[in-house]
Amino acid sequence: MKDAKRRKGFSFVEILISIILVGLSITALVIASNSFTQANAAGADISTAEFLIEQIRERTALMSFADIAAMGDATHTPPIDAQGTPLTALASFSQQVSVAYVNQNDFTTEAVSPTDFLRVTVTVALNGRPISSAGWIRTRY
């Protein structure tokens, strides 16, 4: 009976183990929450970059072939929308636009002389670090 009286509570070692387990669980939740927040921020940056690429695509869709060819290479900081209006709220982003004539038999090869095909490439960077890039072919006809 004496042994039964002494075993009514938790031992000091059992309490320490439970505190350690609770502490590890809380630490794991904080680390997971931080990881989710970072992944969410990266997703938002990629979405913004894709939006900015689409703005240049819309802008070139409204331009003639000759105007696109004359555009040359340009960097827009802050980025611009389809009408050319600066998007000052996105000042940490930039759009680098590259325009090149391409070989009509191989769109990956730049042409030595003007052709009927242009490759427009847009790279969006956040604080100077490239986030996303896309390109498309525009034809004279």
KOLMARTI-285683 format. One record per atom (N, C-alpha, C): x, y negated, z negated; residue number from 1. Coordinates in Angstrom, 3 decimals, padded with zeros to 6 digits. Layout:
SITE/xx/yy/zz/pos
SITE/X/Y/Z/NUM
...
//
This chain:
SITE/xx/yy/zz/pos
SITE/000.796/001.188/000.000/1
SITE/000.000/000.000/000.000/1
SITE/000.845/-001.261/000.000/1
SITE/001.982/-001.184/-000.593/2
SITE/002.852/-002.342/-000.602/2
SITE/003.244/-002.740/000.814/2
SITE/003.480/-001.754/001.711/3
SITE/003.860/-002.027/003.097/3
SITE/002.726/-002.699/003.854/3
SITE/001.506/-002.334/003.588/4
SITE/000.358/-002.918/004.272/4
SITE/000.207/-004.389/003.911/4
SITE/000.526/-004.782/002.680/5
SITE/000.436/-006.182/002.266/5
SITE/001.474/-007.036/002.961/5
SITE/002.636/-006.536/003.196/6
SITE/003.716/-007.322/003.799/6
SITE/003.509/-007.500/005.300/6
SITE/002.720/-006.739/005.975/7
SITE/002.572/-006.772/007.423/7
SITE/001.351/-007.592/007.861/7
SITE/000.863/-008.514/007.069/8
SITE/-000.327/-009.264/007.424/8
SITE/-000.038/-010.391/008.421/8
SITE/001.135/-010.892/008.542/9
SITE/001.438/-012.005/009.439/9
SITE/002.442/-011.607/010.506/9
SITE/002.849/-012.609/011.292/10
SITE/003.857/-012.379/012.331/10
SITE/005.240/-012.567/011.731/10
SITE/006.180/-011.814/012.246/11
SITE/007.550/-011.981/011.772/11
SITE/008.166/-013.189/012.474/11
SITE/009.245/-013.661/011.934/12
SITE/009.948/-014.820/012.489/12
SITE/010.423/-014.540/013.920/12
SITE/010.897/-013.356/014.191/13
SITE/011.371/-012.975/015.526/13
SITE/010.203/-012.973/016.519/13
SITE/009.050/-012.478/016.121/14
SITE/007.883/-012.477/016.998/14
SITE/007.442/-013.900/017.351/14
SITE/007.494/-014.782/016.396/15
SITE/007.139/-016.186/016.629/15
SITE/008.135/-016.824/017.596/15
SITE/009.418/-016.577/017.416/16
SITE/010.437/-017.130/018.316/16
SITE/010.249/-016.627/019.747/16
SITE/009.974/-015.356/019.896/17
SITE/009.769/-014.784/021.237/17
SITE/008.548/-015.414/021.903/17
SITE/007.466/-015.604/021.167/18
SITE/006.270/-016.218/021.754/18
SITE/006.532/-017.681/022.130/18
SITE/007.283/-018.404/021.340/19
SITE/007.625/-019.798/021.663/19
SITE/008.478/-019.842/022.929/19
SITE/009.429/-018.948/023.049/20
SITE/010.282/-018.900/024.247/20
SITE/009.439/-018.590/025.485/20
SITE/008.510/-017.622/025.374/21
SITE/007.665/-017.269/026.513/21
SITE/006.760/-018.436/026.929/21
SITE/006.197/-019.128/025.972/22
SITE/005.355/-020.290/026.284/22
SITE/006.206/-021.386/026.936/22
SITE/007.401/-021.606/026.412/23
SITE/008.301/-022.617/026.974/23
SITE/008.699/-022.293/028.409/23
SITE/009.005/-021.032/028.678/24
SITE/009.356/-020.621/030.040/24
SITE/008.171/-020.797/030.991/24
SITE/006.979/-020.483/030.515/25
SITE/005.780/-020.648/031.350/25
SITE/005.553/-022.113/031.696/25
SITE/005.685/-022.987/030.740/26
SITE/005.508/-024.424/030.992/26
SITE/006.577/-024.932/031.946/26
SITE/007.819/-024.503/031.769/27
SITE/008.906/-024.911/032.664/27
SITE/008.631/-024.458/034.094/27
SITE/008.171/-023.230/034.254/28
SITE/007.861/-022.707/035.587/28
SITE/006.740/-023.510/036.239/28
SITE/005.727/-023.897/035.478/29
SITE/004.632/-024.702/036.019/29
SITE/005.109/-026.087/036.452/29
SITE/005.986/-026.699/035.678/30
SITE/006.517/-028.020/036.033/30
SITE/007.353/-027.926/037.305/30
SITE/008.194/-026.921/037.418/31
SITE/009.025/-026.744/038.614/31
SITE/008.145/-026.479/039.836/31
SITE/007.133/-025.641/039.693/32
SITE/006.224/-025.352/040.804/32
SITE/005.475/-026.605/041.231/32
SITE/005.025/-027.392/040.279/33
SITE/004.313/-028.634/040.595/33
SITE/005.215/-029.596/041.356/33
SITE/006.470/-029.696/040.950/34
SITE/007.438/-030.561/041.644/34
SITE/007.671/-030.072/043.074/34
SITE/007.788/-028.775/043.259/35
SITE/007.978/-028.202/044.595/35
SITE/006.770/-028.481/045.488/35
SITE/005.575/-028.339/044.943/36
SITE/004.359/-028.609/045.715/36
SITE/004.296/-030.079/046.121/36
SITE/004.694/-030.965/045.217/37
SITE/004.684/-032.399/045.507/37
SITE/005.663/-032.727/046.628/37
SITE/006.853/-032.139/046.585/38
SITE/007.844/-032.376/047.635/38
SITE/007.364/-031.831/048.980/38
SITE/006.771/-030.660/048.986/39
SITE/006.258/-030.074/050.228/39
SITE/005.133/-030.936/050.792/39
SITE/004.300/-031.465/049.936/40
SITE/003.206/-032.325/050.375/40
SITE/003.752/-033.614/050.988/40
SITE/004.779/-034.200/050.374/41
SITE/005.390/-035.426/050.904/41
SITE/006.029/-035.158/052.263/41
SITE/006.702/-034.025/052.405/42
SITE/007.313/-033.678/053.694/42
SITE/006.243/-033.492/054.763/42
SITE/005.137/-032.877/054.410/43
SITE/004.034/-032.704/055.350/43
SITE/003.452/-034.039/055.787/43
SITE/003.337/-034.971/054.853/44
SITE/002.831/-036.306/055.192/44
SITE/003.789/-037.022/056.134/44
SITE/005.103/-036.874/055.905/45
SITE/006.099/-037.502/056.790/45
SITE/006.030/-036.925/058.200/45
SITE/005.879/-035.618/058.314/46
SITE/005.785/-034.984/059.630/46
SITE/004.507/-035.421/060.342/46
SITE/003.409/-035.514/059.613/47
SITE/002.156/-035.984/060.212/47
SITE/002.302/-037.406/060.732/47
SITE/002.963/-038.266/059.970/48
SITE/003.188/-039.644/060.401/48
SITE/004.074/-039.676/061.640/48
SITE/005.115/-038.836/061.652/49
SITE/006.011/-038.783/062.816/49
SITE/005.256/-038.341/064.061/49
SITE/004.396/-037.351/063.940/50
SITE/003.612/-036.893/065.091/50
SITE/002.656/-037.990/065.566/50
SITE/002.091/-038.739/064.641/51
SITE/001.232/-039.868/064.991/51
SITE/002.022/-040.910/065.783/51
SITE/003.253/-041.195/065.357/52
SITE/004.068/-042.206/066.038/52
SITE/004.512/-041.735/067.420/52
SITE/004.765/-040.447/067.581/53
SITE/005.082/-039.900/068.906/53
SITE/003.867/-040.066/069.816/53
SITE/002.702/-039.760/069.281/54
SITE/001.478/-039.871/070.081/54
SITE/001.202/-041.318/070.490/54
SITE/001.597/-042.275/069.670/55
SITE/001.413/-043.679/070.034/55
SITE/002.236/-044.044/071.274/55
SITE/003.472/-043.548/071.341/56
SITE/004.303/-043.809/072.525/56
SITE/003.730/-043.070/073.733/56
SITE/003.255/-041.875/073.510/57
SITE/002.646/-041.112/074.623/57
SITE/001.444/-041.868/075.190/57
SITE/000.603/-042.391/074.314/58
SITE/-000.560/-043.179/074.751/58
SITE/-000.095/-044.441/075.482/58
SITE/000.953/-045.063/074.968/59
SITE/001.470/-046.283/075.599/59
SITE/001.950/-045.998/077.019/59
SITE/002.693/-044.905/077.205/60
SITE/003.205/-044.589/078.543/60
SITE/002.091/-044.108/079.474/60
SITE/001.031/-043.554/078.920/61
SITE/-000.097/-043.122/079.751/61
SITE/-000.769/-044.320/080.418/61
SITE/-000.688/-045.481/079.780/62
SITE/-001.302/-046.698/080.317/62
SITE/-000.379/-047.447/081.269/62
SITE/000.888/-047.025/081.347/63
SITE/001.875/-047.736/082.162/63
SITE/002.029/-047.079/083.535/63
SITE/002.464/-047.871/084.493/64
SITE/002.759/-047.316/085.813/64
SITE/004.087/-046.576/085.757/64
SITE/004.334/-045.745/086.761/65
SITE/005.589/-044.997/086.850/65
SITE/006.775/-045.961/086.855/65
SITE/006.667/-047.030/087.637/66
SITE/007.759/-048.002/087.751/66
SITE/008.032/-048.690/086.411/66
SITE/006.981/-049.006/085.668/67
SITE/007.161/-049.651/084.367/67
SITE/007.837/-048.713/083.363/67
SITE/007.478/-047.430/083.418/68
SITE/008.127/-046.462/082.523/68
SITE/009.602/-046.325/082.894/68
SITE/009.883/-046.230/084.202/69
SITE/011.276/-046.103/084.656/69
SITE/012.091/-047.314/084.240/69
SITE/011.486/-048.493/084.263/70
SITE/012.193/-049.718/083.896/70
SITE/012.338/-049.869/082.384/70
SITE/011.574/-049.103/081.637/71
SITE/011.595/-049.210/080.182/71
SITE/012.968/-048.861/079.613/71
SITE/013.643/-047.890/080.227/72
SITE/014.964/-047.494/079.735/72
SITE/014.898/-046.914/078.341/72
SITE/016.018/-046.945/077.647/73
SITE/016.084/-046.425/076.283/73
SITE/015.812/-047.571/075.313/73
SITE/015.017/-047.293/074.288/74
SITE/014.666/-048.323/073.316/74
SITE/014.464/-047.689/071.948/74
SITE/014.729/-048.482/070.932/75
SITE/014.445/-048.070/069.559/75
SITE/013.523/-049.115/068.950/75
SITE/012.433/-048.645/068.362/76
SITE/011.454/-049.543/067.755/76
SITE/011.485/-049.384/066.236/76
SITE/011.957/-050.444/065.561/77
SITE/011.972/-050.474/064.104/77
SITE/011.428/-051.826/063.680/77
SITE/010.272/-051.952/063.094/78
SITE/009.327/-050.888/062.770/78
SITE/008.738/-050.276/064.034/78
SITE/008.122/-049.123/063.903/79
SITE/007.535/-048.469/065.077/79
SITE/006.373/-049.291/065.628/79
SITE/005.984/-048.962/066.859/80
SITE/004.887/-049.672/067.509/80
SITE/003.734/-048.720/067.797/80
SITE/002.551/-049.308/067.997/81
SITE/001.401/-048.494/068.378/81
SITE/001.260/-048.490/069.895/81
SITE/000.182/-047.933/070.388/82
SITE/-000.019/-047.776/071.827/82
SITE/-000.101/-049.111/072.562/82
SITE/-000.489/-050.178/071.869/83
SITE/-000.566/-051.495/072.496/83
SITE/000.723/-052.292/072.338/83
SITE/001.705/-051.748/071.611/84
SITE/002.974/-052.431/071.409/84
SITE/003.020/-053.269/070.147/84
SITE/001.998/-053.177/069.324/85
SITE/001.948/-053.937/068.071/85
SITE/002.811/-053.244/067.016/85
SITE/003.723/-054.007/066.376/86
SITE/004.553/-053.394/065.329/86
SITE/003.704/-052.899/064.150/86
SITE/004.026/-051.719/063.675/87
SITE/003.347/-051.123/062.518/87
SITE/004.212/-051.373/061.284/87
SITE/004.103/-052.563/060.724/88
SITE/004.986/-052.977/059.626/88
SITE/004.816/-052.136/058.370/88
SITE/003.646/-051.542/058.192/89
SITE/003.428/-050.686/057.017/89
SITE/004.282/-049.416/057.079/89
SITE/004.781/-049.087/058.275/90
SITE/005.614/-047.891/058.455/90
SITE/007.061/-048.286/058.752/90
SITE/007.536/-049.351/058.133/91
SITE/008.860/-049.911/058.433/91
SITE/010.012/-048.952/058.168/91
SITE/009.812/-047.937/057.343/92
SITE/010.896/-046.983/057.081/92
SITE/011.052/-045.967/058.219/92
SITE/010.090/-045.948/059.138/93
SITE/010.151/-045.073/060.305/93
SITE/010.686/-045.856/061.503/93
SITE/011.240/-045.129/062.473/94
SITE/011.643/-045.737/063.741/94
SITE/011.324/-044.758/064.869/94
SITE/011.105/-045.324/066.054/95
SITE/010.844/-044.525/067.252/95
SITE/011.984/-044.777/068.228/95
SITE/012.676/-043.731/068.616/96
SITE/013.715/-043.842/069.634/96
SITE/013.147/-043.233/070.912/96
SITE/013.034/-044.068/071.953/97
SITE/012.454/-043.639/073.217/97
SITE/013.558/-043.559/074.254/97
SITE/013.619/-042.430/074.949/98
SITE/014.604/-042.217/076.003/98
SITE/013.861/-041.843/077.282/98
SITE/014.213/-042.519/078.386/99
SITE/013.580/-042.256/079.676/99
SITE/014.677/-041.903/080.670/99
SITE/014.485/-040.797/081.389/100
SITE/015.497/-040.371/082.364/100
SITE/014.821/-039.721/083.564/100
SITE/015.368/-039.992/084.741/101
SITE/014.924/-039.270/085.935/101
SITE/015.426/-037.837/085.812/101
SITE/014.603/-036.887/086.233/102
SITE/015.006/-035.488/086.162/102
SITE/014.925/-034.856/087.547/102
SITE/015.709/-033.808/087.711/103
SITE/015.742/-033.049/088.950/103
SITE/014.373/-032.413/089.176/103
SITE/013.839/-032.542/090.370/104
SITE/012.506/-032.020/090.639/104
SITE/012.429/-030.500/090.614/104
SITE/013.567/-029.820/090.694/105
SITE/013.589/-028.360/090.633/105
SITE/013.905/-027.832/089.236/105
SITE/014.366/-028.731/088.361/106
SITE/014.748/-028.330/087.003/106
SITE/014.565/-029.541/086.093/106
SITE/013.466/-029.577/085.372/107
SITE/013.149/-030.740/084.548/107
SITE/014.082/-030.923/083.363/107
SITE/014.948/-029.957/083.088/108
SITE/015.889/-030.090/081.980/108
SITE/017.176/-030.786/082.404/108
SITE/017.368/-030.948/083.718/109
SITE/018.596/-031.551/084.243/109
SITE/018.317/-032.975/084.706/109
SITE/019.109/-033.920/084.210/110
SITE/018.950/-035.299/084.652/110
SITE/019.417/-035.432/086.088/110
SITE/018.676/-036.239/086.840/111
SITE/018.985/-036.445/088.256/111
SITE/020.069/-037.506/088.412/111
SITE/020.860/-037.356/089.471/112
SITE/021.918/-038.318/089.765/112
SITE/021.316/-039.604/090.332/112
SITE/020.265/-039.465/091.118/113
SITE/019.591/-040.624/091.705/113
SITE/018.104/-040.562/091.353/113
SITE/017.384/-041.675/091.510/114
SITE/015.958/-041.672/091.164/114
SITE/015.172/-040.598/091.916/114
SITE/014.253/-039.971/091.192/115
SITE/013.370/-038.952/091.766/115
SITE/011.927/-039.344/091.455/115
SITE/011.007/-038.466/091.777/116
SITE/009.594/-038.716/091.493/116
SITE/009.183/-038.209/090.112/116
SITE/010.170/-037.807/089.291/117
SITE/009.864/-037.252/087.981/117
SITE/010.689/-037.936/086.897/117
SITE/010.021/-038.308/085.818/118
SITE/010.677/-038.890/084.647/118
SITE/010.433/-037.997/083.436/118
SITE/011.441/-037.900/082.589/119
SITE/011.265/-037.234/081.298/119
SITE/011.306/-038.322/080.228/119
SITE/010.249/-038.408/079.452/120
SITE/010.185/-039.352/078.336/120
SITE/010.376/-038.531/077.070/120
SITE/011.349/-038.921/076.256/121
SITE/011.614/-038.226/074.997/121
SITE/011.503/-039.228/073.861/121
SITE/010.766/-038.868/072.830/122
SITE/010.601/-039.730/071.658/122
SITE/011.086/-038.968/070.435/122
SITE/011.960/-039.615/069.681/123
SITE/012.427/-039.062/068.413/123
SITE/012.032/-040.032/067.313/123
SITE/011.345/-039.543/066.308/124
SITE/010.941/-040.376/065.178/124
SITE/011.847/-040.044/064.004/124
SITE/012.373/-041.106/063.394/125
SITE/013.261/-040.943/062.245/125
SITE/012.666/-041.656/061.032/125
SITE/012.960/-041.125/059.875/126
SITE/012.570/-041.738/058.608/126
SITE/013.842/-042.119/057.882/126
SITE/014.033/-043.409/057.676/127
SITE/015.267/-043.930/057.061/127
SITE/016.506/-043.402/057.779/127
SITE/016.441/-043.357/059.108/128
SITE/017.580/-042.938/059.918/128
SITE/017.735/-041.439/060.099/128
SITE/016.920/-040.640/059.413/129
SITE/017.011/-039.172/059.513/129
SITE/015.905/-038.677/060.441/129
SITE/016.267/-038.009/061.557/130
SITE/015.235/-037.521/062.494/130
SITE/014.251/-036.577/061.815/130
SITE/012.969/-036.830/062.084/131
SITE/011.897/-036.013/061.506/131
SITE/011.265/-035.124/062.565/131
SITE/010.985/-035.709/063.734/132
SITE/010.313/-034.958/064.787/132
SITE/010.681/-035.544/066.143/132
SITE/010.582/-034.707/067.162/133
SITE/010.903/-035.137/068.519/133
SITE/009.982/-034.422/069.497/133
SITE/009.639/-035.125/070.577/134
SITE/008.806/-034.518/071.621/134
SITE/009.131/-035.188/072.940/134
SITE/008.903/-034.438/074.010/135
SITE/009.145/-034.990/075.331/135
SITE/008.089/-034.524/076.297/135
SITE/007.949/-035.258/077.393/136
SITE/006.993/-034.894/078.420/136
SITE/007.492/-035.409/079.758/136
SITE/006.926/-034.854/080.811/137
SITE/007.304/-035.218/082.175/137
SITE/006.218/-036.108/082.758/137
SITE/006.633/-037.170/083.400/138
SITE/005.696/-038.066/084.088/138
SITE/006.072/-038.080/085.559/138
SITE/005.100/-037.953/086.414/139
SITE/005.346/-037.934/087.847/139
SITE/004.858/-039.221/088.488/139
SITE/005.456/-039.557/089.587/140
SITE/005.101/-040.773/090.311/140
SITE/003.672/-040.696/090.836/140
SITE/003.199/-039.517/091.159/141
SITE/001.893/-039.354/091.812/141
SITE/000.786/-039.070/090.827/141
//
